[in-house]
Amino acid sequence: MDTPTLNKAPQRLSVIKVGGAVVEDSASLAILLDEFVKVGGSKVLVHGGGRSATKLAEQLGIESRMVGGRRITDAEMLRVVTMVYGGLVNKNIVAQLQARGVNALGLTGADFNLIRAHRRPVTPEGVDFGFVGDVDSADGQRLLQLLESGVTPVVAPLTHDGQGNLLNTNADTMAQSVATALVPVSSVSLTFCFELSGVLRNPSDSSTLIPHLTEVDFRALVADGTIAGGMIPKLENAFAALRAGVSKVRITNIHDLQGGTVITLETVPSA
């Protein structure tokens, strides 16, 4: 990651990632943005939008193909996700933030050369994900230039390879990359916000919330099947952020950005 070098760095930085199920429901998005406005200090919002992309693709007669919860992105699907992520979803969030007095700027990884990636190679099992990007670098200095000028970046899950190609990139990975890029200059917190109250032992029962999760706990819960599907890459990104120096990571819902599940590498000693 490129190291930020500005002299005037924010004392506190928050990176909040919001999932597609939230941004695609107007009532849920309104609640999230109301809470986002209340977050103190400088902040960055990273968003998804997969369900909207799937819906538009269906309307256009384009098949959506998924492998292990990951979208296959051929040339036609790349056009769809670019329109949805970088256009409809991103600009709707920006407009909603402007209405709340937040001077927001919508970006993809290609804008401002913010996030570069390479096309994911074919897997050992022979799966070609197409125009899907794995992040190589995020430019923390450019993010800081925006933050220091009073701008709140709103980042869509698209990157570029430096050779003119856009790439569809996992939004959780984008959020982790953005947070990591800002670590050298500030205390950075990372919040993954989605429709559930946090990491649950039973996804259909909010009373099974796990309030604190270590990496050892995570591996054990994956092994016994308690944690599965899309929660696995989300948590892998959470632990990667902590290893890179992000100070606080949590997974929560739109109603309580300070609640949910706190993620740590090791058990926190009791007071």
Secondary structure, DSSP 8 states (H G I E B T S, - for coil): -B----SS--SEEEEEEE-HHHHTSHHHHHHHHHHHHH--SEEEEEE--HHHHHHHHHHTT----EETTEE-B-HHHHHHHHHIIIIIIHHHHHHHHHHTT--EEEE-SSGGG-EEEEE----TT----BSBEEEEEEBHHHHHHHHHTT-EEEE-SEEE-SSS-EEE--HHHHHHHHHHHHGGGSEEEEEEEESSSSSBSSTT-GGGB-SEEEHHHHHHHHHTTSS-TTHHHHHHHHHHHHHTT-SEEEEEETT-TT-SEEEESS-----
